């Protein structure tokens, strides 16, 4: 009888340990699908390649553009989703359109997906350049009049850099470029205007700045 109890105890102990082991998830991006997409006010559509974000074979989100590995375990990717474009007076089946969204942080081990908050990020206009856990991009002020240079670090609530670099009218902000050593981000608003910022110990230092810049911190 004692031997039987010992065997049962061992089985229960092993089962408890097996249950305590976290379940491994399979996270992957599906095959690319080409779609036609346009922003409000634009007549000419552009083509986008979207991919499904799959967790254990099930579609959790749709994504667009290249993913960026932050660590061996996590990566970021931009979200795209379907938005109901039907007018209240319209009848019949709902009308849907693809809408660019924010960025997602994905954990390959746990399968957890959460949205990243990027201040003053405009999905239709902002092009984010990633380096390590830093995101550099041009944002649009709340009043829609100023172009802002922003550098955000994952895990921090406030941007490391938020600086006005020009007016939205007539301005074109190219995707920022990163340098590794020393760590720098370059913002080019126009071919003749380039701003370089060094990231040092979670602080930002302006290396070169156009004297005609009318933006503000």
C-alpha positions as CSV (number, residue, x, y, z in Angstrom):
1,X,0.0,0.0,0.0
2,X,2.8,2.4,0.8
3,X,4.4,1.7,-2.5
4,X,1.2,2.5,-4.3
5,X,0.9,5.8,-2.5
6,X,4.5,6.6,-3.4
7,X,3.8,5.9,-7.1
8,X,0.6,8.1,-7.1
9,X,2.5,10.9,-5.3
10,X,5.3,10.8,-8.0
11,X,2.7,10.9,-10.8
12,X,0.9,13.8,-9.3
13,X,4.2,15.7,-8.7
14,X,5.4,15.1,-12.3
15,X,2.0,16.2,-13.7
16,X,2.1,19.4,-11.6
17,X,5.6,20.2,-12.9
18,X,4.5,19.6,-16.5
19,X,1.5,21.9,-16.0
20,X,3.7,24.6,-14.6
21,X,5.8,24.7,-17.8
22,X,4.5,27.6,-19.9
23,X,3.1,26.6,-23.3
24,X,5.3,27.5,-26.2
25,X,3.6,29.5,-29.0
26,X,4.4,29.7,-32.7
27,X,4.5,33.3,-34.0
28,X,4.9,33.9,-37.7
29,X,4.1,36.3,-40.5
30,X,2.2,34.9,-43.4
31,X,2.8,35.2,-47.1
32,X,2.5,38.6,-48.7
33,X,-0.7,39.7,-50.4
34,X,-0.7,42.8,-52.6
35,X,-3.6,45.2,-52.2
36,X,-4.6,48.6,-53.7
37,X,-4.7,51.4,-51.1
38,X,-5.2,55.1,-51.1
39,X,-5.4,57.9,-48.5
40,X,-8.3,60.3,-48.2
41,X,-8.1,63.0,-50.8
42,X,-5.8,61.0,-53.1
43,X,-7.1,59.8,-56.4
44,X,-4.2,57.6,-57.4
45,X,-3.9,54.3,-55.4
46,X,-0.7,52.7,-54.4
47,X,0.1,49.0,-53.9
48,X,0.9,47.7,-50.4
49,X,2.0,44.2,-49.4
50,X,0.3,43.0,-46.3
51,X,0.9,39.9,-44.2
52,X,-1.1,38.1,-41.5
53,X,0.4,38.0,-38.1
54,X,-0.2,34.4,-37.0
55,X,-0.1,33.0,-33.4
56,X,-0.4,29.2,-33.3
57,X,-1.7,29.2,-36.8
58,X,-4.5,31.7,-36.1
59,X,-4.6,35.2,-37.6
60,X,-4.4,37.8,-34.9
61,X,-3.6,41.0,-36.9
62,X,-2.7,42.1,-40.4
63,X,0.6,43.9,-40.9
64,X,2.4,46.0,-43.6
65,X,6.0,46.8,-44.2
66,X,9.1,45.2,-42.8
67,X,9.3,43.9,-39.3
68,X,12.2,44.9,-37.0
69,X,13.7,42.6,-34.5
70,X,14.2,44.4,-31.2
71,X,15.6,41.4,-29.3
72,X,15.8,37.7,-30.0
73,X,12.4,37.4,-28.4
74,X,10.5,40.5,-29.5
75,X,9.9,42.3,-32.8
76,X,7.9,45.3,-34.0
77,X,5.7,45.6,-37.1
78,X,3.1,48.1,-38.3
79,X,-0.5,47.2,-38.2
80,X,-3.1,47.5,-41.0
81,X,-6.8,46.8,-40.5
82,X,-10.2,46.9,-42.2
83,X,-12.4,50.0,-41.4
84,X,-16.1,50.2,-42.1
85,X,-16.4,52.9,-44.8
86,X,-20.2,52.7,-45.2
87,X,-22.3,55.9,-45.0
88,X,-25.3,55.9,-42.7
89,X,-27.7,56.4,-45.7
90,X,-26.2,53.6,-47.7
91,X,-28.0,50.2,-47.7
92,X,-26.7,46.8,-48.6
93,X,-23.5,45.1,-47.6
94,X,-21.0,47.0,-45.6
95,X,-18.2,48.8,-47.5
96,X,-14.7,48.2,-46.1
97,X,-11.4,49.8,-46.7
98,X,-7.9,49.1,-45.5
99,X,-6.5,51.6,-42.9
100,X,-2.9,51.9,-41.8
101,X,-2.6,51.7,-38.0
102,X,0.1,52.0,-35.3
103,X,3.0,49.7,-34.5
104,X,2.8,46.4,-32.6
105,X,5.3,44.8,-30.2
106,X,5.2,41.0,-30.5
107,X,6.6,38.5,-28.1
108,X,7.6,35.3,-29.9
109,X,7.7,33.2,-26.8
110,X,4.4,34.2,-25.1
111,X,2.5,35.1,-28.2
112,X,1.5,38.4,-26.6
113,X,0.8,41.3,-28.9
114,X,0.5,44.9,-27.7
115,X,0.2,48.3,-29.4
116,X,3.1,50.7,-29.1
117,X,2.3,54.4,-28.3
118,X,4.2,56.7,-30.7
119,X,3.4,60.3,-29.9
120,X,2.1,62.4,-32.8
121,X,2.6,59.5,-35.2
122,X,0.5,59.8,-38.4
123,X,0.0,56.4,-39.9
124,X,-0.5,57.8,-43.4
125,X,2.5,60.2,-43.3
126,X,5.0,59.0,-40.8
127,X,7.8,56.6,-41.8
128,X,9.4,55.0,-38.8
129,X,13.1,54.0,-38.8
130,X,14.1,51.5,-36.1
131,X,17.5,50.9,-34.6
132,X,17.8,48.7,-31.5
133,X,14.8,49.8,-29.3
134,X,14.8,53.3,-30.7
135,X,12.2,54.6,-33.2
136,X,12.9,57.8,-35.2
137,X,10.2,59.4,-37.3
138,X,8.6,62.7,-38.4
139,X,5.3,63.3,-36.6
140,X,2.5,65.9,-37.1
141,X,1.5,68.4,-34.4
142,X,-2.0,68.2,-32.9
143,X,-3.0,71.3,-34.9
144,X,-1.7,69.8,-38.1
145,X,0.6,72.7,-38.9
146,X,4.1,71.6,-37.8
147,X,6.4,68.7,-38.7
148,X,8.1,67.3,-35.6
149,X,11.3,65.2,-35.3
150,X,10.7,62.5,-32.8
151,X,12.9,59.8,-31.2
152,X,11.2,57.3,-28.9
153,X,12.7,54.5,-26.9
154,X,10.5,51.5,-26.0
155,X,9.6,51.4,-22.4
156,X,9.8,55.1,-21.9
157,X,6.6,57.2,-21.7
158,X,8.0,60.5,-23.0
159,X,10.0,60.9,-26.3
160,X,13.7,61.4,-26.0
161,X,13.4,64.0,-28.8
162,X,10.4,66.1,-29.8
163,X,11.4,69.1,-31.9
164,X,9.6,71.2,-34.5
165,X,11.5,71.2,-37.8
166,X,9.2,72.9,-40.2
167,X,5.7,73.6,-41.5
168,X,3.5,70.8,-42.9
169,X,2.7,72.9,-46.0
170,X,5.2,72.2,-48.7
171,X,7.4,70.0,-46.5
172,X,8.6,66.5,-47.3
173,X,10.1,64.4,-44.5
174,X,12.3,61.5,-45.7
175,X,12.6,58.4,-43.5
176,X,15.3,59.2,-40.8
177,X,18.7,57.5,-41.1
178,X,20.6,55.9,-38.2
179,X,24.4,55.6,-37.5
180,X,25.8,53.0,-35.1
181,X,29.0,54.5,-33.6
182,X,28.3,57.0,-32.3
183,X,24.5,56.5,-32.2
184,X,22.9,59.2,-34.3
185,X,19.7,59.8,-36.2
186,X,19.5,62.2,-39.2
187,X,16.3,63.9,-40.2
188,X,16.0,65.4,-43.7
189,X,13.0,67.6,-44.2
190,X,14.2,68.9,-47.6
191,X,17.3,68.2,-49.7
192,X,18.9,71.3,-48.3
193,X,17.9,70.8,-44.7
194,X,19.4,68.1,-42.6
195,X,19.3,67.7,-38.8
196,X,21.5,65.2,-36.9
197,X,20.9,64.2,-33.3
198,X,23.2,62.0,-31.1
199,X,21.6,59.6,-28.6
200,X,23.9,59.4,-25.6
201,X,22.9,57.8,-22.3
202,X,19.2,58.3,-23.1
203,X,19.8,62.0,-23.8
204,X,19.6,63.8,-27.1
205,X,22.2,66.3,-28.4
206,X,21.9,68.3,-31.6
207,X,25.0,67.9,-33.7
208,X,24.0,70.0,-36.7
209,X,21.0,72.2,-37.2
210,X,19.7,74.6,-39.8
211,X,19.7,78.2,-38.6
212,X,16.5,78.9,-40.4
213,X,14.6,76.3,-38.5
214,X,11.6,77.9,-37.0
215,X,10.5,74.9,-34.9
216,X,10.4,74.7,-31.2
217,X,11.1,72.1,-28.6
